Amino acid sequence: MSAVAKSWAFAPPAPAILLVNDDPLQAYAQKEAFESVYQRVVRAAGAAEAFILVDQPAFARDLALVVVSLHMPGLSGQMFVDELASRAPRVPVLVLCTNDGCKEQYASANAHFLPASASMNVMLRAASEIMQPEVLRIA
C-alpha cells in the first residue's frame, strides 16, 4: 500500500478529489486551487498511480471527483476514463479537453467536460456543481 493510500485509511470522511495530470506545473496550480476550497486533494502523476489509489478501499470510500488531463503517456484520456468508470462507477470525472470535439470520444455517463484553458474559478465552480449530490450524500 502506498504512503498516500495509507494516510487515507484513518482520515475522517470528507469529499476527496483526485487530480490526474502528468504536467507538474498544471497539476501544482490545480492542486493549489482545489485545496483553497477542499481539504482532501491528491495528485496522481499518471493513470497507473490513479488506479492504485482508486483500488484502495480507504481512498475510494470518499472519492467524490476525478479531474483528468488528456495528455497522459501510455494511456489516452478516453481509455483512462472508461477504465475508471469500470472501477469506480459512482465517481464523476471532470475531463479537461484540449479540443472542441472531445465530448464525442467518451462513453462514460459520469464524464463532464471543460476546456483545458478554463480558468481555475470556472474549474472550481464546475467541480462544485458536479460534486453537489455526492457531498450531500457523504455529509
C-alpha positions in Angstrom: 0.0 0.0 0.0 1.4 3.4 -0.9 2.1 6.1 1.7 -0.7 8.2 0.2 -3.2 5.4 0.4 -2.1 4.5 4.0 -2.8 8.0 5.2 -6.4 7.8 3.9 -7.2 4.8 6.0 -7.6 6.8 9.2 -8.8 10.1 7.7 -12.3 11.4 8.7 -14.9 11.2 5.9 -14.8 14.2 3.7 -15.1 14.6 -0.1 -11.9 13.8 -1.8 -10.7 15.0 -5.2 -8.1 13.1 -7.3 -6.2 15.2 -9.8 -4.7 13.0 -12.6 -2.3 15.2 -14.6 1.2 14.4 -15.8 2.2 18.1 -16.2 3.8 19.1 -12.9 3.1 22.9 -13.4 -0.5 22.4 -14.3 -1.0 19.9 -11.5 0.5 22.2 -8.9 -1.7 25.1 -9.9 -4.8 22.9 -10.0 -4.0 21.3 -6.6 -3.5 24.7 -5.0 -6.8 25.9 -6.4 -8.7 22.9 -5.2 -7.0 23.0 -1.8 -8.3 26.5 -1.3 -11.8 25.0 -1.2 -11.5 21.3 -0.4 -9.4 19.7 2.4 -8.6 16.4 0.7 -6.9 16.7 -2.7 -4.4 14.2 -4.1 -2.5 14.3 -7.3 -1.6 11.3 -9.3 1.1 11.8 -11.9 -0.4 9.2 -14.3 -3.1 6.6 -14.9 -1.2 3.8 -13.1 -0.8 5.8 -9.9 -4.5 6.9 -10.1 -5.7 3.3 -10.4 -3.6 2.2 -7.4 -5.3 4.9 -5.3 -8.8 4.2 -6.6 -8.4 0.5 -5.9 -7.6 1.2 -2.2 -11.0 1.0 -0.3 -9.9 3.6 2.2 -9.2 6.1 -0.6 -12.2 5.1 -2.8 -14.6 5.4 0.2 -14.6 9.2 0.0 -13.7 9.9 -3.6 -16.1 12.5 -4.9 -14.4 13.7 -8.1 -11.6 12.8 -10.5 -10.1 15.7 -12.6 -8.2 14.4 -15.6 -5.9 15.9 -18.2 -5.8 14.3 -21.6 -2.0 14.1 -22.2 -1.0 11.1 -20.1 1.7 8.9 -21.6 0.8 5.3 -22.3 -3.0 5.6 -21.8 -5.3 8.1 -23.6 -7.8 10.1 -21.6 -10.7 8.2 -23.1 -9.3 4.8 -22.2 -8.4 6.1 -18.7 -12.0 7.4 -18.1 -13.5 4.1 -19.4 -11.4 2.0 -17.1 -12.0 4.4 -14.2 -15.8 4.1 -14.8 -15.5 0.3 -14.5 -13.5 0.6 -11.2 -15.5 3.5 -9.7 -18.8 3.8 -11.5 -20.3 6.3 -9.0 -17.4 8.8 -9.2 -17.9 11.7 -11.6 -14.9 12.7 -13.8 -14.1 16.2 -15.0 -12.2 15.9 -18.3 -10.1 18.9 -19.3 -10.3 18.9 -23.1 -7.7 20.4 -25.4 -10.0 20.3 -28.4 -13.6 21.1 -29.1 -14.7 17.6 -30.2 -13.5 15.6 -27.2 -17.0 15.1 -25.8 -17.9 12.7 -28.6 -15.0 10.4 -27.8 -16.3 9.5 -24.3 -18.9 6.9 -23.5 -19.0 7.3 -19.7 -22.2 8.8 -18.4 -20.2 10.2 -15.4 -17.9 12.3 -17.6 -18.2 16.1 -17.6 -16.1 18.4 -19.8 -14.3 21.7 -19.6 -11.8 23.3 -22.0 -8.3 22.9 -20.7 -7.9 26.6 -21.0 -10.8 27.3 -18.5 -9.8 29.5 -15.5 -9.3 28.0 -12.1 -12.5 29.7 -10.9 -14.5 28.1 -13.7 -13.0 24.7 -12.9 -13.8 25.1 -9.2 -17.4 26.1 -10.0 -17.8 23.1 -12.3 -16.4 20.8 -9.7 -18.7 22.1 -7.1 -21.7 21.6 -9.3 -20.7 18.1 -10.3 -20.0 17.0 -6.7 -23.0 18.6 -5.1 -25.1 15.4 -4.9 -22.0 13.5 -3.7 -21.1 16.0 -1.0 -24.7 15.9 0.3 -24.6 12.1 0.4 -21.3 11.9 2.3 -22.2 14.7 4.8 
